[in-house]
């Protein structure tokens, strides 16, 4: 009887340990900040990346890329941005998400839709940041 209970308890613990959870972080635009054009967003990320690159390089993260899903509302304004990967650096991920959340796509998405933004960075001299809409 004790063995049966122990086995059931062990099985329940094993099942619990096998469960995984994922957390999705959504970035929303800040109403106090202006909306950004494609080039303004790239330059903003470039400025932050230039500041972060010494730390990133030291951590072995001197280059990388992340894809961000921008959910665009009517009028072409991003309502929400969600990372579909990670740079492996929480601070840099936050920069990418916050900047994409401020993007405006008035010509490409006048009625809204989803845009995927691929951000590539490289901590070279000078720092290089590229945005590609997919």
Protein Blocks (a to p, Z undefined) as FASTA:
>chain_A
ZZmmmmmmmmmmmmmmmpccdddddddddfkbccddfklmmmmmmmmmmmmmmmmmmnop
abccddddddddehhiafbdcdfbdehiaklmmmmmmmmmmpccfklmmngpaddddddd
ddddddddddddZZ
